Amino acid sequence: MSATTARLEHRGLDVGEIIRRLDGFYGYNVTVSLWADAVANRLEGPALYLLGDELAEVAEHARAAAAKLADRVGDLGGTVTAHPRELADRSPGDFAMPANCADPAAILAIAARNLAAIIDAYEDFLDLAFGKDHVGHHLVTKLLGQETHRLADLEAAQAGGGPPS
């Protein structure tokens, strides 16, 4: 048992549960990066012009978040999911492909559902980790802030405020 794990367990934290949740967040971010790349590859019509750059940014952000989460899981003595079929299964969200990749509204609706799912999961984690896993809490707080901002931008775009910024 590592010193980090021992300290967390001393604080009454179930390290296995923390690892499981962080691994789910890792799976979510890996899956988001793959989903964004796949949707970008299929864009047509107005969505091609409105969402191409945004989807590339989403994929890049998700890969960076996954790397940070993987590092934290490793710090705790755990390992992240390696089997591709299990990534989406272990993560919050539903990564369906849009029926029409020329329809920005259809793409944004799926993205909004997934953002709401990860925001809820991050908030639940913060309740669990508060006062016990300061590093994990800090990491997820930053990720929550980024996703909350992204959802606000997306909702503004859905309301007619233009494409997400």
Contacts in CASP RR format, 6 or more apart in sequence:
PFRMAT RR
TARGET T0000
AUTHOR 0000-0000-0000
METHOD contacts of the structure
MODEL  1
MSATTARLEHRGLDVGEIIRRLDGFYGYNVTVSLWADAVANRLEGPALYL
LGDELAEVAEHARAAAAKLADRVGDLGGTVTAHPRELADRSPGDFAMPAN
CADPAAILAIAARNLAAIIDAYEDFLDLAFGKDHVGHHLVTKLLGQETHR
LADLEAAQAGGGPPS
1 9 0 8 1.000
2 75 0 8 1.000
2 76 0 8 1.000
2 77 0 8 1.000
4 75 0 8 1.000
4 76 0 8 1.000
4 77 0 8 1.000
5 15 0 8 1.000
5 76 0 8 1.000
5 77 0 8 1.000
8 15 0 8 1.000
8 18 0 8 1.000
8 76 0 8 1.000
8 132 0 8 1.000
8 133 0 8 1.000
9 15 0 8 1.000
11 131 0 8 1.000
11 132 0 8 1.000
11 133 0 8 1.000
12 132 0 8 1.000
13 129 0 8 1.000
13 132 0 8 1.000
13 133 0 8 1.000
15 76 0 8 1.000
16 76 0 8 1.000
17 128 0 8 1.000
18 76 0 8 1.000
18 128 0 8 1.000
18 129 0 8 1.000
18 133 0 8 1.000
18 136 0 8 1.000
19 73 0 8 1.000
19 76 0 8 1.000
19 77 0 8 1.000
19 78 0 8 1.000
21 121 0 8 1.000
21 125 0 8 1.000
21 128 0 8 1.000
22 69 0 8 1.000
22 72 0 8 1.000
22 73 0 8 1.000
22 76 0 8 1.000
22 125 0 8 1.000
22 136 0 8 1.000
23 69 0 8 1.000
23 73 0 8 1.000
23 78 0 8 1.000
23 79 0 8 1.000
23 80 0 8 1.000
23 81 0 8 1.000
23 90 0 8 1.000
24 81 0 8 1.000
24 90 0 8 1.000
24 91 0 8 1.000
24 92 0 8 1.000
25 65 0 8 1.000
25 69 0 8 1.000
25 91 0 8 1.000
25 118 0 8 1.000
25 121 0 8 1.000
25 122 0 8 1.000
25 125 0 8 1.000
25 140 0 8 1.000
25 143 0 8 1.000
26 66 0 8 1.000
26 69 0 8 1.000
26 70 0 8 1.000
26 73 0 8 1.000
26 80 0 8 1.000
26 81 0 8 1.000
26 91 0 8 1.000
27 66 0 8 1.000
27 80 0 8 1.000
27 81 0 8 1.000
27 87 0 8 1.000
27 88 0 8 1.000
27 90 0 8 1.000
27 91 0 8 1.000
28 91 0 8 1.000
28 92 0 8 1.000
28 93 0 8 1.000
28 114 0 8 1.000
28 118 0 8 1.000
28 121 0 8 1.000
29 62 0 8 1.000
29 63 0 8 1.000
29 65 0 8 1.000
29 66 0 8 1.000
29 69 0 8 1.000
29 91 0 8 1.000
30 62 0 8 1.000
30 63 0 8 1.000
30 66 0 8 1.000
30 87 0 8 1.000
31 87 0 8 1.000
31 88 0 8 1.000
31 91 0 8 1.000
31 95 0 8 1.000
32 58 0 8 1.000
32 59 0 8 1.000
32 62 0 8 1.000
32 95 0 8 1.000
32 114 0 8 1.000
33 58 0 8 1.000
33 59 0 8 1.000
33 60 0 8 1.000
33 62 0 8 1.000
33 63 0 8 1.000
33 66 0 8 1.000
34 59 0 8 1.000
35 95 0 8 1.000
35 97 0 8 1.000
35 114 0 8 1.000
36 55 0 8 1.000
36 56 0 8 1.000
36 58 0 8 1.000
36 59 0 8 1.000
36 62 0 8 1.000
37 55 0 8 1.000
37 59 0 8 1.000
38 97 0 8 1.000
39 51 0 8 1.000
39 55 0 8 1.000
39 97 0 8 1.000
39 98 0 8 1.000
39 101 0 8 1.000
39 107 0 8 1.000
40 51 0 8 1.000
40 52 0 8 1.000
40 55 0 8 1.000
40 56 0 8 1.000
40 59 0 8 1.000
42 97 0 8 1.000
42 101 0 8 1.000
43 51 0 8 1.000
43 52 0 8 1.000
43 55 0 8 1.000
43 101 0 8 1.000
43 102 0 8 1.000
44 101 0 8 1.000
44 102 0 8 1.000
45 102 0 8 1.000
46 102 0 8 1.000
46 104 0 8 1.000
47 101 0 8 1.000
47 102 0 8 1.000
47 103 0 8 1.000
47 104 0 8 1.000
47 107 0 8 1.000
48 102 0 8 1.000
50 104 0 8 1.000
50 162 0 8 1.000
50 163 0 8 1.000
51 104 0 8 1.000
51 107 0 8 1.000
51 108 0 8 1.000
51 163 0 8 1.000
54 163 0 8 1.000
54 164 0 8 1.000
58 111 0 8 1.000
58 150 0 8 1.000
61 146 0 8 1.000
61 150 0 8 1.000
65 143 0 8 1.000
65 146 0 8 1.000
68 139 0 8 1.000
68 143 0 8 1.000
69 80 0 8 1.000
69 139 0 8 1.000
69 143 0 8 1.000
70 80 0 8 1.000
72 135 0 8 1.000
72 136 0 8 1.000
72 139 0 8 1.000
73 79 0 8 1.000
73 80 0 8 1.000
74 80 0 8 1.000
75 135 0 8 1.000
81 87 0 8 1.000
81 90 0 8 1.000
88 95 0 8 1.000
92 114 0 8 1.000
92 117 0 8 1.000
92 118 0 8 1.000
92 120 0 8 1.000
92 121 0 8 1.000
93 113 0 8 1.000
93 114 0 8 1.000
93 117 0 8 1.000
93 118 0 8 1.000
94 110 0 8 1.000
94 113 0 8 1.000
94 114 0 8 1.000
94 117 0 8 1.000
95 110 0 8 1.000
95 114 0 8 1.000
96 110 0 8 1.000
98 106 0 8 1.000
98 107 0 8 1.000
98 110 0 8 1.000
99 106 0 8 1.000
100 106 0 8 1.000
101 107 0 8 1.000
104 157 0 8 1.000
104 163 0 8 1.000
105 158 0 8 1.000
108 154 0 8 1.000
108 157 0 8 1.000
108 158 0 8 1.000
108 164 0 8 1.000
109 158 0 8 1.000
111 154 0 8 1.000
112 151 0 8 1.000
112 154 0 8 1.000
112 155 0 8 1.000
112 158 0 8 1.000
115 147 0 8 1.000
115 150 0 8 1.000
115 151 0 8 1.000
115 154 0 8 1.000
116 151 0 8 1.000
118 147 0 8 1.000
119 144 0 8 1.000
119 147 0 8 1.000
119 148 0 8 1.000
119 151 0 8 1.000
122 140 0 8 1.000
122 143 0 8 1.000
122 144 0 8 1.000
122 147 0 8 1.000
123 144 0 8 1.000
125 140 0 8 1.000
126 137 0 8 1.000
126 140 0 8 1.000
126 141 0 8 1.000
126 144 0 8 1.000
129 136 0 8 1.000
129 137 0 8 1.000
129 140 0 8 1.000
130 137 0 8 1.000
131 137 0 8 1.000
150 164 0 8 1.000
153 164 0 8 1.000
153 165 0 8 1.000
154 164 0 8 1.000
156 162 0 8 1.000
156 164 0 8 1.000
157 163 0 8 1.000
157 164 0 8 1.000
END
